[in-house]
Amino acid sequence: MAINHLAPEQTEQFADNIVGFARALRSAGMPVGPGAVIDAMSALQVIEIGNRADVFTTLEAIFVKRHEHALIFKQAFNLFFRASEEWKHLLDSVPLPEQAKKKPQAGSRRVQEAMSQPRMTETPQHQEQDLRLSVSDKEILQKKDFAQMSAAEIAEALRAIEMMRLPQAELLTRRYLPDPRGLRLDMRRTLRASLRTGGDIIDIHRLGRIEKPAPIVALLDISGSMSEYTRLFLHFLHAIGDARKRVSVFLFGTRLTNVTRALRQRDPDEALASCSAAVEDWAGGTRISASLHHFNKLWARRVLSQGAIVLLISDGLEREADSRLAFEMDRLHRSCRRLIWLNPLLRFGGFEAKAQGIKMMLPHVDEFRPVHNLSSIQELITTLSRPLPPHHRSLIRSAA
C-alpha cells in the first residue's frame, strides 16, 4: 500500500509520525533537519509502506549520515514504531517507550531519553516554571557528589559532561614554521625571494616555533570504591578527546589496561561499553604499585614524551603499600611534565593523609585536587587550560 492510496486523515497521521520520529532522532543527537523530513516523505511515496523492512531501509538511507548513528537509528526506529507489533498498525503507532528485558545496548539510554521528552505543546507558563526549576537544580547538581546522585541526576550530569570542552593549552616545540612575527631569520626563504629582485634583499622572512597542545595521559582507578567516579570521568575524557587527539587512557585495578583506542569511538555509550568489555577487573581490588610499575616499564616512553600531563584518578587506598609504591610514583613524576592527582576523598572537609598509600604517593605529585562533582571537573578544566609562565614552559622535541 502506498501513501497516495491512504485516506486524508491517515496521510496526516502518517506525516505526523514521521515528523515525530525525526524529532526523536534529533533529540538523540543525530543531525536531522527539515530537509531530511521532506526527503523522507517524498521517498515513502514511491515504496510499499506495508513492508516494514523497506520503510526501515528508506528512512535509514535518508536520516543516517555517519556510521556511528546507525545503531541509534535502529533502536529509535524499533522503539518508536514498536517492533513487537505488526507493521500494519504503523499509522496508529505512538512513541511509547518500554523497558527492554534484555541488557540495553550502547546508545539506548539517549534514545529512551529522547522518546520520553515532553511534547512541544506545553504552555509558555509551564516552560517558564520548568526553566526556573532547572536553573536551581543545575546549581545543586554542580555541587552534588557523584556517589549521592540518583539515576536521573547521573543522566543529567553525563549530559553536562558531554558538553564540556578543554581549551588548547599550547606547548612550545623545537620545530619552526613561517611566521611574519617570528624571532628567527629564515635565511633560505629570504635568499630565494631575493632572486626575484636581482639579489637585492627586500623582504625578510622569519620563523616562529610551532605550538602544540600538551598530551594528556589519564590513569584511572576502577576498584570498587572508585567505580562510579571513574565511569563519569571516562565520559569527560571522551568529550575532550574529540578536540584533543593526543589523549591516552589507562584503567587499573589489579592489572593495567590500555583503553585509548576503545575510547576513541564517536558515540560515548559505545566507547564506554568497549572500555568495560576490555577490562576484566572492574570494581575489584586495587594494586596501584604493580599497575604503575607496568605502566612505567611498558608505556611511559611511548605516551609520556613531548611534555605530557598525567592525571591520576585514585583514592590511594593501596592493598600493598610499601617502598615500591613511592619508587614508582617518583619515576612517574620524573617522566612527565606535570602530575595531577585527583582524589574523591578530598570531598571531606577534614580529610587527612593517614593511609599509608596516600602518604607515599603525595610527595611525588604537583597538584592534589578533588574529583567528586561537576564543579571539581570544571576547576580541573581551568587548571589544564591555564598556560604556564614563560620561564616554566619547557621545550619538547616533536616527533619526525
Residue pairs with C-beta under 8 A, 6 or more apart in sequence:
1 48
1 49
1 50
2 45
2 46
2 47
2 48
2 49
3 11
3 14
3 41
3 44
3 45
3 49
4 45
6 14
6 91
10 91
13 91
13 92
14 44
14 49
14 90
14 91
15 41
17 80
17 81
17 90
17 91
17 93
18 37
18 40
18 41
18 44
19 37
20 80
20 95
21 59
21 76
21 77
21 80
21 81
21 95
22 32
22 36
22 37
22 40
22 63
24 76
24 80
24 95
24 111
24 114
24 115
25 32
25 63
25 72
25 73
25 76
25 114
26 32
27 113
27 114
27 117
28 72
28 76
28 107
28 110
28 111
28 113
28 114
29 72
29 110
30 63
30 64
30 69
30 72
30 73
31 65
32 63
36 62
36 63
39 62
40 58
40 59
40 62
40 63
43 58
43 61
43 62
44 55
44 58
44 59
47 54
47 55
47 58
48 54
49 55
49 90
50 87
50 88
51 87
52 81
52 87
52 90
55 87
55 90
56 77
59 73
59 77
60 70
60 73
60 74
60 77
63 69
63 73
64 70
64 73
66 266
68 265
68 266
68 267
68 270
71 105
71 106
71 107
71 267
71 270
72 107
72 110
72 111
72 267
75 105
75 107
75 108
75 111
76 111
76 114
76 115
79 95
79 97
79 98
79 111
79 112
79 115
80 93
80 95
80 115
81 90
81 93
82 93
82 96
82 98
85 93
95 115
97 112
97 115
97 116
100 108
105 273
106 267
106 269
106 270
106 272
106 273
107 267
107 269
107 270
108 269
109 155
109 269
110 269
113 155
137 156
138 160
141 149
141 153
141 156
141 157
141 160
141 374
142 373
142 374
142 375
142 378
143 373
143 374
143 375
144 153
144 373
145 347
145 372
145 373
146 154
146 157
146 228
146 229
146 232
146 344
146 372
146 373
147 228
147 229
147 344
147 372
149 157
154 232
157 232
157 374
158 232
158 235
158 268
160 374
161 232
161 235
161 236
161 239
161 374
161 377
162 235
162 238
162 239
162 268
163 239
164 236
164 239
164 240
164 377
164 378
164 381
165 239
165 240
165 243
166 240
166 243
166 244
166 381
166 384
166 385
167 381
167 385
168 213
168 243
168 244
168 385
169 213
169 214
169 384
169 385
169 386
169 387
170 211
170 212
170 213
170 214
170 387
171 211
171 212
171 213
171 214
171 306
171 307
171 337
171 393
171 394
171 396
172 209
172 210
172 211
172 393
172 394
172 395
172 396
173 209
173 210
173 211
173 212
173 306
173 395
173 396
173 397
173 398
174 209
174 395
174 396
174 397
174 398
175 209
175 210
175 398
176 182
176 184
176 186
176 207
176 208
176 209
176 210
177 207
177 208
177 210
178 186
178 189
178 205
178 206
178 207
178 208
179 206
179 207
179 208
180 206
181 206
181 208
182 206
182 207
182 208
182 209
183 206
183 208
184 206
184 207
184 208
185 204
185 205
185 206
185 207
186 205
186 206
186 207
189 205
190 201
190 203
190 204
190 205
191 201
193 201
193 202
193 203
193 205
194 200
194 201
194 202
210 398
212 306
212 396
212 398
213 244
213 246
214 306
214 307
214 308
214 309
214 337
215 246
215 247
215 248
215 303
215 304
215 305
215 306
215 307
215 308
215 309
216 240
216 244
216 246
216 247
216 248
216 308
216 309
216 311
216 384
217 247
217 248
217 249
217 250
217 303
217 304
217 308
217 309
217 310
217 311
217 336
218 233
218 237
218 247
218 248
218 249
218 250
218 310
218 311
218 313
219 250
219 252
219 291
219 292
219 295
219 310
219 311
219 312
219 313
219 314
220 226
220 230
220 233
220 234
220 249
220 250
220 251
220 252
220 313
220 314
221 230
221 252
221 253
221 286
221 288
221 313
221 314
221 315
222 230
222 251
222 252
222 253
222 279
222 281
222 282
222 283
222 284
223 253
223 283
223 284
223 285
223 286
223 315
223 317
224 283
224 284
224 285
225 315
225 317
226 313
226 314
226 315
226 344
227 282
227 283
229 313
229 344
229 371
229 372
230 251
230 313
231 272
233 313
233 342
233 371
233 377
234 249
234 263
234 271
234 272
234 275
235 268
235 272
236 377
237 247
237 249
237 263
238 263
238 268
238 271
238 272
239 268
240 247
241 247
241 263
241 264
242 266
247 260
247 263
248 258
248 260
248 299
248 303
248 308
249 258
249 259
249 260
249 263
249 275
250 256
250 257
250 258
250 259
250 260
250 295
250 299
251 257
251 259
251 275
251 279
251 282
252 287
252 288
252 291
252 292
252 295
253 279
253 281
253 282
253 283
253 284
253 285
253 286
253 287
253 291
254 281
254 284
254 285
254 286
254 287
254 290
254 291
255 280
255 281
255 287
255 290
255 291
255 294
256 291
256 294
256 295
256 299
257 278
257 279
257 280
258 299
259 274
259 275
259 278
259 279
262 271
262 274
262 275
262 277
262 278
263 271
263 274
263 275
264 271
265 271
265 274
276 282
285 319
286 314
286 317
286 318
286 319
287 318
287 319
287 320
288 314
288 316
288 318
288 325
288 357
288 361
289 318
289 320
289 321
289 322
289 324
289 325
289 328
290 320
292 325
292 328
292 329
292 331
292 332
293 324
293 328
295 332
296 328
296 331
296 332
296 335
300 331
300 332
300 335
304 310
304 335
304 336
305 396
305 397
305 399
306 396
306 397
306 398
306 399
307 336
307 337
307 394
307 396
308 336
308 337
309 336
309 337
309 338
309 340
309 384
310 332
310 336
310 338
310 339
310 340
311 340
311 342
311 380
312 332
312 339
312 340
312 341
312 342
312 365
313 342
313 343
313 371
314 341
314 342
314 343
315 343
315 344
315 345
316 341
316 343
316 345
316 355
316 357
316 358
316 361
316 362
317 355
317 357
317 358
318 325
318 355
318 356
318 357
318 360
321 355
321 356
321 357
321 360
323 360
325 357
325 360
325 361
326 360
326 361
326 363
326 364
329 360
329 361
329 364
329 365
330 364
332 339
332 364
333 339
333 364
333 365
333 366
337 394
338 366
338 367
339 364
339 365
339 366
339 367
340 365
340 366
340 367
340 369
340 380
340 383
341 361
341 362
341 365
341 367
341 368
341 369
342 369
342 370
342 371
342 376
342 380
343 358
343 368
343 369
343 370
343 371
344 370
344 371
344 372
345 351
346 368
346 369
346 370
346 372
347 370
347 372
347 373
353 359
353 362
362 368
367 383
369 376
369 379
369 380
369 383
370 376
371 377
371 380
387 393
